[in-house]
């Protein structure tokens, strides 16, 4: 959960490395603003299981928050690799323009 301290337009991105043993299934990433689904990305699973997601700019007010949900929608169960040495999991946002 990322809470914004300043009203404005925010750019949000994430990186997820999946533990993967093949290319079955689909992965879906949901970006939530204050608990509401505002954007989603769907990907066909890849053997390496790595996705970088950049979401469109979103207007936020002071105290609003983002949440990211990532899931494997089809195929076999997969786990994320949050402590991968070369490619750690991240979720970030930054102010592009105050309003």
C-alpha positions in Angstrom: 0.0 0.0 0.0 1.4 3.4 -1.1 -0.2 6.5 0.4 0.4 9.9 -1.4 1.3 13.0 0.6 0.6 15.6 -2.1 -2.4 16.2 -4.4 -1.4 15.6 -8.1 -0.8 13.3 -11.0 1.1 10.1 -10.1 3.0 7.6 -12.2 2.9 4.1 -10.7 4.9 1.0 -11.7 5.7 -2.5 -10.5 8.1 -5.4 -11.2 7.2 -9.0 -10.4 9.4 -12.1 -10.9 7.4 -15.3 -10.9 8.7 -18.6 -10.0 8.0 -20.3 -13.3 8.5 -23.8 -14.8 6.8 -23.2 -18.2 4.6 -20.8 -20.1 1.2 -21.9 -19.0 -1.5 -19.5 -17.8 -2.2 -15.9 -17.6 -1.1 -13.3 -15.0 -3.3 -10.3 -14.1 -2.2 -7.2 -12.2 -4.7 -4.9 -10.6 -4.0 -1.4 -9.5 -6.4 -0.2 -6.8 -7.0 3.4 -5.8 -8.6 3.7 -2.3 -9.8 0.1 -2.6 -11.3 0.4 -6.1 -10.0 -1.3 -9.2 -8.8 1.5 -11.5 -6.6 -0.3 -14.0 -5.4 -3.8 -14.9 -2.9 -5.5 -17.1 -3.2 -9.1 -18.4 -0.2 -11.0 -19.6 0.3 -14.5 -21.0 2.7 -16.3 -18.8 6.3 -16.3 -19.9 9.0 -18.9 -19.2 11.1 -16.4 -17.3 8.0 -15.1 -15.5 9.1 -11.5 -15.3 6.8 -8.5 -15.8 7.4 -4.8 -15.5 4.1 -2.9 -15.3 3.7 0.9 -15.9 0.2 2.2 -15.2 -1.3 5.4 -16.7 -1.1 8.7 -14.8 -3.7 8.9 -12.1 -5.0 11.9 -10.2 -4.7 11.5 -6.4 -5.6 13.6 -3.4 -3.7 13.9 -0.1 -4.1 10.6 1.8 -5.3 8.6 -1.2 -3.6 5.2 -1.6 -2.6 2.7 -4.2 -2.5 -1.1 -3.8 -1.2 -3.7 -6.3 -2.7 -7.2 -6.6 -1.0 -9.8 -8.8 -2.4 -13.2 -9.5 -2.0 -16.3 -11.7 -5.3 -16.7 -13.4 -4.9 -20.0 -15.3 -2.5 -22.9 -15.5 -0.7 -24.2 -12.4 0.0 -22.3 -9.2 3.0 -20.0 -9.2 4.7 -18.0 -6.5 6.4 -14.6 -6.8 10.0 -14.3 -6.0 10.1 -11.3 -3.6 13.7 -11.7 -2.7 15.3 -12.4 -6.0 18.9 -11.1 -5.8 19.1 -9.8 -9.4 15.5 -8.7 -9.8 13.7 -7.8 -6.6 10.0 -7.3 -6.4 9.0 -3.6 -6.4 5.9 -1.4 -6.4 6.5 2.4 -6.6 4.8 5.7 -7.3 6.0 9.2 -7.8 4.5 12.6 -8.2 4.7 13.8 -11.8 2.8 17.1 -11.4 1.2 18.7 -8.4 -2.4 20.0 -8.9 
